[in-house]
């Protein structure tokens, strides 16, 4: 009996082989072709370096070809390269076998349709789940599909380099990059060899056992070594990628991590230099610094709920040049509206190399705020607690409340967002204020209220 819990809001993900094995992967391949009507078309597949990746990919390919679709297999690449391939080659579907930032025992599938439009919970994932669990998957097609192999690495490197105007690189940079034994270790070298940067590589060898640290750079302990290395090397900045290289976090010259929303602010700044009046989307948890920068530079900032299944369609409808989330996902119109940690790092490096200051000096004028970071709180009845917190603040003078993504309350000098996890009994709290004293007072008051 298949474990329905592996079908998530944005992907399919489970523990190998307990909840996700070859039989399930084969059925996912069949359901993918059936749901999208791809019999007779071609599906692009790729995987990351996880130990179970090859056998799961082979099973998925069996399901696809049995259902009458052809396969172009790209081998091991990053997730953003898979998205690029689907858009660039004008194929009708793609599957990346990866569990992104999850621990080594996990694996999964990130799936997309034409133009790299990602499948999500209500737009494909749930329908595929129901096809599999109901026993309604059709039998083998009359004619099986074929399998070809290709290499997109060079083309993707040139695509990424197209986001950088090399005339803007007025000074060389020294960059420490922690690939975390993930796919950035394969995708970055052909890009860096064409740029005037000195790169100090950390853990570029592909290793799905993750012998050095888990592939999740949003956790501070996983960037501890990178932060120390940046300072020791006297580097201009450091960059840490997750396992499939679709997310990136940046460390400044002092060894301090820049939050994902502030990195998005700097990426937006660089894009607006090239495309004045561009539209930029940002998730509801992002710092006020981001929309303030966009509007100051003449662009249009649009606030949205977090999640790629929300942001990507809105970017298409607004023809937005860029979209950013505090979680380290960065979306680019000219990358088929898909996210790419590599392109985000390159556009940030271009902005830094075009000036004279350090990263911290670049950040200072665009970020006047202090933030709590995301604080997770175990709460069984999330809806009741959200209502209680809202009632506590709703009567205060000048307060603004919205429910775009969880509960956001803005009291002028500070604001917070409190939202429920999709998968765990957690409420996630983010607080931002104009000074440290206000932040700490507001944070402590909120935590007491949430945890009471």
C-alpha angles and dihedrals in degrees: 000000000000119000105240091199091079090073102087136181094267107015147353112273136165147138116284121261098353100067102002120045139146095281091054091045091053091052091048089055091051092046092048093056092043096048095048096037092236100153105132092018130093128257123201117220133188139157142203126236098278114135094239093045100096098048092045091049092050090052092047090050090052090055092048096048094043086057092055103260127123123233133219106195116202097187115217115358138134121275092248089055089055090052090048092051093052092050098038095047092041094232124161100233146012139189128200116195104214144116092210109208097356123117122277097268092063131085136164151150132274106195133193140176131212118333088019092285104167123232113233140178101291094021103063111322096078092043091052090048091052092048090054100041096043094053091238096127109126121239125256118307119251090249122033122224126247131241125227129177127223143170119228097169098102095043091048092050090055091046091054092046088055089072091063126073100212091203086068092061094093096161134030117251132210109220129184110207124193108197090178091222086294137122096287085075090067101034101047105056096069088049097047094047088069096049130077094240131120106226125200105199123211121190098344092155112103110243124158092197088070093217096182105043139328114283094248113105094179087078109081095219090061093059097042094103093045092051091052092045093053091056094043092050094044087233126172092232145332131231129204122195131197123237099279093033097235091118131052137184123197129218119204127227091272092056094255120136118239112221117246094248093053091049086051088052091055093045088051090050091055093046092050090055087061098035112030115200092023120156118245126190122207133182120250093250094058121112119267085240090079101058090037091056093046093051093043090055093049099259131123118250119203121191117217144169115273123258133078093250087061101037101045097056091045091050089053093049092049095035086231116187094213144008128193139192130193088235093072099263114134122186126200128196091213090053092063087273088290127135123257129178090191095056091045091054092048095050090048091049090050091054092049095045091051093062140047105239135086125259092261090051089050091052099044100075094045099044117054094158140089123217139200096219118227113314117194119211126188108233122163098197100043097170093053092049093048089052091049093051092047092051090050092059104026096088097053118113116267094003120156119202129187137166101207091125112003113310121331119184120184117193097175102248091047141007140191141199122211118184138164124249115245093220109026138044090258138125113207116213127198122177129186129185142164095249140021097248093054091045095052093046093049093044094051093047091050095047091051090051095045095045097043 
